[in-house]
Amino acid sequence: MKLLVTISRIFVGVLFIFSGLIKLNDPIGFSFKLEEYFSVTVLDMPFFEPYALLIAIFVVIFEVLLGVFLLIGFKPKFTVWSILGMIVFFTFLTFYSAYYNKVTDCGCFGDAIKLTPWESFTKDIVLLVFIMILFFGVKHIKPVLNKLGLTIVSLLSFIFCFGFVYHVLMHLPVKDFRPYKVGNNIQQNMIVPDDAPEAIIEYHWKFNVNKEEKVIITNGSYPTVDGEYIGVETITIREAYEPPIHDFSMEREGEDFTQDLLNEENLIVIISYNMARAENEGLSKLKTLTNLATKKGYKVIGVTASGLEKQQQLSEQYGLNFDFYFCDETALKTIVRSNPGILKLNKGTVKQKLHWNDLENLKLEKVEKKANNTNNVSSKSNTNANILYLIGDRISTQEEVASLDANNIESVSIIKDSIEIKKITDENYDRIFKVNIKEKH
C-alpha cells in the first residue's frame, strides 16, 4: 500500500502542477472556457460570468499549490480532501459536456493539449483511481521537509504563482500554444490539404409508410419513398479534417476581404473581440500608435465582433482613423489575450503580437508605400457573398442586424462550414451570420 501511495502521490502531484501551470500561463483563456460553462446553454449560471477571470485565477493557483503540497507532504488530509473534491467536480463537468455535447474542449491543459470531452472524462476517471488510493492511504503521506521547510516552499510557490499570473495578465502568455503565435502564417494554417479526410455523415430519413414509421439511411441523398416525410436526423460517423485556423475572416459590409488583407506586406491589426469590454487605457493609446504606423507606411485596420454603432462611437471618442472589419468573437479571443491587442503581419505571417501595455515595443521600420492605394481595400468592387442573416433562429436582414444595439448582443458568429450550413437551411448560402440576443431576466 505504501508503494502504491508513493507512486500515486508523485503521479497526481506532478499532473496537478503541470495542468495548473499550463492554465496559469493563460488564465484569460481558461476564463473564456469557464464563461462557456457558465452560459445559459450549458450550466445556465450566467451570474458567474462576470467573475470568470477571478475564479479562473483562484482555481489554477490552487491547483498548482495542491500539487506542491502533495509532493512535499504539507497538510496531507486537507490536500487530499481538496484534490478529491476538485476531481469529483471536474469529472462531473467533463461527463456532462461529453454526454450532452455541450463544450467540445474542456480546457484541462489549455491550448497545449487538446482533449475531446470523452477523452477528458476518461482522464479524470483514471486520475480519480489514483486519488482514491491517496484518500485511503493518507496516513502514508509523510512530509519530506521539516515544518519550516514546508512553510517556506509553500509560501514561495504561492508567490511564484501570484507573480507569474500577474505578469501574463499585464502582458501576454509566456508560451503561446495557439495557431496565431509569432512566426506562424495565418493563411497556411487555414489550408485544408487535398487528401484531408472528409466527414462521414449518415442521414436517417423518417417517413410514414402505410401508417407505420419507416427509417431509411443514406449518405445525404433524399430517398425515393412512397410515403409522408416526417423528418431527418444526422449522425456524424467521422469528423472532417479541421485546419488549425478555421473560423477567421475579415469582413466589411457583407464582403470578405480576408485574402486581400492577408496578402498585405506591412499590416498592423488592432484586435478587440468586444469593444464594449475593451480597456479604456489601451484604447486611449491607439491613436498615437496607429498614426505613427500610418506615417511610416503601414496599413492599419481594426478587427472586432462589435457592431457598427459601437465601432463608430469608440472611433470618435478615441480619435481612431482606421477602418474596422468584422470577425467571429471566438476567433478574436483566440488570437490575442488582450483587449485591445496588436498584431504586426507580413503577408499573413505574424511578426509581432503585443498586449496594449507593451505598445512601445512594436517595431515600426519605415516602409515604402505601394503606388496603388491599398489603404482602402473596402473600396474594391467585390461581389457580395450570399449570406443568410439570423437573429437567434429568426431570418433577418443585414440592415436589421447592423441596427441592433451592441449592448443587447450576447454573441456573434459566422458559420462557413457547408455541413453546418445545411443543418440550418436547405438554401445555398456561402455563410451564415448569426447574432444571439441577451435574454431578459
JOGIVEN-V230554 format. One record per backbone hydrogen bond with DSSP energy under -1.0 kcal/mol. CO is the residue of the C=O (numbers start at 1). NH is the residue of the N-H. If there is no record, write none. Layout:
BEGIN
co->(CO/CO)
nh->(NH/NH)
END
This chain:
BEGIN
co->(1/2/3/4/5/6/7/8/9/10/11/12/13/14/15/16/17/18/19/20/21/26/27/28/29/30/31/32/33/34/37/38/39/39/45/46/48/49/51/52/53/54/55/56/57/58/59/60/61/62/63/64/65/66/67/68/69/69/72/75/76/77/78/79/80/81/82/83/84/85/86/87/88/89/90/91/92/93/94/95/96/97/107/109/109/116/117/118/119/120/121/122/123/124/125/126/127/128/129/130/131/132/133/137/138/140/146/147/148/149/150/151/152/153/154/155/156/157/158/159/160/161/162/163/164/165/166/167/178/181/184/185/187/189/193/197/200/200/202/203/204/205/206/206/207/208/209/212/214/216/218/225/228/231/233/235/238/250/251/252/254/255/257/258/261/264/266/267/268/269/270/271/274/279/280/283/285/286/287/288/289/290/291/292/293/294/296/299/301/302/303/304/307/308/309/310/311/312/313/314/315/323/325/326/328/329/330/331/332/336/339/341/342/343/344/344/345/346/348/349/350/352/354/355/356/358/359/372/376/377/380/385/386/386/388/389/390/391/394/397/398/399/401/405/406/408/411/412/413/415/417/418/419/421/421/427/431/432/433/434/435/436/436)
nh->(5/6/7/8/9/10/11/12/13/14/15/16/17/18/19/20/21/22/23/24/25/30/31/32/33/34/35/36/37/38/43/45/42/44/48/49/51/52/55/56/57/58/59/60/61/62/63/64/65/66/67/68/69/70/71/72/73/74/144/79/80/81/82/83/84/85/86/87/88/89/90/91/92/93/94/95/96/97/98/99/100/102/110/112/113/120/121/122/123/124/125/126/127/128/129/130/131/132/133/134/135/136/137/140/141/142/150/151/152/153/154/155/156/157/158/159/160/161/162/163/164/165/166/167/168/169/170/171/181/184/350/189/190/245/196/241/237/238/235/218/233/216/230/231/214/228/212/209/207/205/203/227/208/206/204/202/200/257/326/255/385/252/261/262/264/347/299/345/301/343/303/341/277/283/284/286/289/290/291/292/293/294/295/296/298/297/367/268/270/325/272/327/311/312/313/314/315/316/317/318/320/302/304/251/332/333/334/335/336/338/279/271/354/269/351/352/267/349/186/346/183/344/342/358/359/361/362/374/379/380/382/387/430/431/433/396/435/394/391/401/402/403/404/408/409/438/436/329/434/432/421/422/423/424/425/429/388/415/390/413/392/410/411)
END
